[in-house]
Amino acid sequence: MATIEQQLNQLKTDKQDLVNNLKEKGVEATDEETFTSLVPKVKDISGGSKYAPRYISFQNYTGTELDEEVTNLDTSNLTNMQNMFYSCSKLQQLDLKNWKTDLVTNMNGMFMSCNSLQQLDLSSWTMEKVEDVNQMFYMCSKLTKIDLSSWKNGNTGVNFSSCFYSCKSLQELDMRNIDFTKVILFSGMMSNVPENCKFIVKDETQKERVQKMFPNLTNIVTVTELGEE
């Protein structure tokens, strides 16, 4: 896993590459701008060029929603999404269904403290290569529904610790394709989450495992029980 210094250096490199590319194509861009303002300008490049960064961050973004060009960003080159939306405390809407996560290994703290978000549909994402989702939704206190129905944990060592910590408004969490028998790092994963949150799992084997992991949860249901087999 890359160090914080390496991540910051990669971020600086990718941003400078984007600035240079925009300038070469005749689009006004400055070194002082952030990714949030730079990425939408890609649509102004003649010929419809697409920008596929290796690392990107919107930390501490103060807007309530992201530009459409950002939500449709080509993320096929990304391997690290750590802290990507950290402390975007005013962000109310986030449409990331078109993002590609096939190469991503790190989602640590990705949405931490996005405490204005109410729903998040990540059902189109894959996480077969992901190793770390520690604190991914930490303190997302207004999230009511998180759809992770397509997620499969291909790596047995995935760190789920504090993943949903203090998601105090969570009413439904769909993790129907996660094999919880492989999950060994889950300390604080469901701490301060409502006991009656509907936690959707695949079958009775998964239900029994989740009940042992989180004995305080009272609404763990299987796909069969939902009539969606």
N, C-alpha and C positions, 0 to 999 in steps of 0.2 A: 504494500500500500504506500502510495506517495506521501511524503511528509508535507506539512502545511507550507513550508517554504517552496517545495517543488510545485505544489498546486498553484501557489501565487505566481510563481515564475511562468508556469504554463498559461495561466490566465492572462498575464501581461503580454506574452508572446502572441496568443491567439487574438487578443484585442488589437494589437499593433498590426497583425496581418490583415485584419478586417479593415482597419483604417486605411492602410496602404492600398488595398484592393479597391476600396471605394474611391479614393483619390485618383487612382490610375484610370478608373472608368468615368471620371468627370463628376463624381458625386461629392458634394461638400461634406467633409468629416474632419474632426479634430481629435487630437490625442487625449483631450480632457473629457471627452464624452464617455458614457458608460455603454455597456452592451444594450441596455434597455432602450437607449436612443439610437444606437448604431444599427442594430439588426433590422428594424423596419425599413431602413434606407436601401437594403439589398434589392427591394422591388424596383428601385430607380435605376438599377444597373441595366444598360442596354443589352438585350439578348436574354434577359430573365435568368441570370446566373443565380445559383443557390449557394448559400454559405453553410458549411457543415463544420462547426467548431470541434475542437478536441476537449475543451473545457470552457465552461461558461458559468456566470454567477449573477444573480439578481438580489443578492443580500441587501437587506435594509431598504429595498424599494418602497417608496411611500405612496404609490398610486393604488387605486381600488381595483384596477384590472390591467392586464397586459395587452399590448397591441396585437392584432391578429397575426401580423408577420412573426411575432415572437412565439405565439402558440402553435404556429405551423412551421416552426424552425426545423431544419434537417438535423436531427440528433444522432444520426447513424454512426458517427465517429466517436461519440462520447463513451468513456469508460468510467468516469467519476462524476457523480452528481451530489457529492457531499456538500451540505449547507447551501444548496443552490438557491433556495427561497427563504433562507434563514431570516427571521424577524421582519418579514414582509407583513407587518401587523395590520395594515389597512386593506390588504388584498382580499376582495370579496369573491371574485370569480377567477377561475383558473381552468381553462380547457386544454388539456394535454393529451387528448385521446389519439392525436396523430403522431405523437413522439415515439421514436424507436429506442428501445432499451436493451437490444440484443447483446451489446458488448459491455454493458454497465456492470461493475463489480461492487461499487460503493454508493449507497444512498443514505449514509449516516447523516442525521439531522437535516434532511432535505427540506422538510416543511416546518421545521421547529419554530414555534412561536408565531405561526400564521394564524393568529387568534381571531381573525374575522372571516375566514373561510367557513362555509356551511356544508358544502358537499364536494366530494372529490371522486371522480370516476377514472380509475386507472386500470380498468378491466382489460384494456387492449395491450397493456404492457406485459413483457416477459421478464422473469427474474432468475432464469436458470443459472446465470453466472454471478448473481449478486451474493456477496459474502457478508454484507453489513447493512442492516436497516435499523441499527441502534438509534433511538430517539428520532426516528424519521418523522413521526407526527406529534412529537413531544409538545405539550401545552397548546395543541390546536383545540382550544376550549369550546369553539362554536360548531365544530364539525358534527353533523348529525348522521351522516352516512358515508362510508368508505367502501367502494367496490373494488376488491382485489381478486375477483372471481377467477381470473385466468392465471393467476400467479402459481407457479410451481417451484418449490425449492429443490433445485437440482443439486445444490451444495449442502452436504449434511452439517456443515459448520456455520450456517447462517446465524448471525447475531441479531436476535429480536429484542434484546434488552431495552426496556423503557420505550419500545416502539410507539405505543399509544398512550403513554403516560399523561394523565390529566386531560384526556379527551372527555371532558365532563358532560358534554351534551350528546355523546355518541349513542344513537338508537339502533344502528345496524352496521355490522361488520361482516362482509362476505369474503371468506378465505377458504372456499370450498375445495380448492385444489392443492392446498398446502398439506404436506404429510407431517403432522405434528409428532409422529413417532421419531422423526429425525431431529426435531428441535430440542436442543439441550441448553441453549443460552436464551433465557426468557425472563430474567429477573426484572420485575417492575413493568413488564410488557403491558399488563392490563390494570395497573395501579390507578386509582382515582377515576375509573371508568364506571358508569352506572351498572349496577348488578343485573338489571333487566335488559341490558343491551342484547339485541338479537345477534348471536354469533353463529354464522352459517358455516358448517363443515360438511365433508363429503359423505361420511357414513358412521355407523355405530362405533367402529374402531377409533375413528378420529374423535368422536364425541366423548368417549370414555377417556381418551388421552387428555383432551382439553379440560374435562371436568377435574382431573387430577392436577393439572397444571394451575387451574384457576378455580378453586372450589367455591369462591364467592359468587361466580357467575350463575345466574338462574335461568337463562334463556338460550341455551346452546341447542341448536336445531340442525338436523341433517337435511340434505337435499331431498331425500325421500319424504321426510315429514312435511316439507314445503310443497310436495306434489310436483317437483320439477325433475324427477329422475330421468 
